[in-house]
Amino acid sequence: MAQKDSVEEFLIQAVDAAKRAGEIIRSGFYQTKHVEHKGEVDLVTETDKRCEEVIFNFLKQHYPNHKFIGEETTAASGASELTDEPTWIVDPLDGTTNFVHGFPFVCVSIGLTIGQIPTVGVVYNPIMNELFTAIRGKGAFLNGKPIEVSSQSELMKSLLATEVLTAGAVIVTEAGGVLFDPSGKEFDITSQRIAASNPLLKEAFIQALQQSE
């Protein structure tokens, strides 16, 4: 059994928290088909808040001395400063536009930094039932099976995505990917702008991002 303060235990609790929030997302997702536009906005806000509360309350019970950064807390107090303390960074409902339109690409994202280094990551899509997990130095997994980044070396043939989350940071790196600032500088977890790719595409991706600005 994992010890209370081990990274394995942190991951177990993060998965539990993500699945609890996933239940809320799932029920809200199927409700969106039956509400008017104003109601949809309210439903997203309500779902977002409830998910964050569930995740934070659950993790705080287990780790009362840890720090927490989430959308609601950041909105209330401005940008939250990341310290060296163990810090949970949560996006309770990523993909709100997809949520509203009934596209099944929504997820809850929970990451833990220790010494400002992404150490544990969980991204859970409760609609597709996809659970991405990673522990720094121990690989990345989808529903318990190891995953690796694509070996695609041509940008035109690649699937591109932006807004990699902090939980996504440890998952990407453990799958063999690289994280960097779109300007080409080194990855900084406190940055508002983060890009990710496999190592083969990094330079081409940076050039494309710079040309698009």
Secondary structure, 3 states (H helix, E strand, C coil): CCCCCCHHHHHHHHHHHHHHHHHHHHHHHHHHHHCCHHHHHHHHHHHHHHHHHHHHHHHHHHCCCCEEEEHHHHHHHCCCCCCCCCEEEEEEEECHHHHHHCCCCCEEEEEEEECCEEEEEEEEECCCCEEEEEECCCCEEECCEECCCCCCCCHHHCCCCCCCCHHHHHHHHHCCCEEECCCCCECCCCCCCCEEECCCCHHHHHHHHHHHC
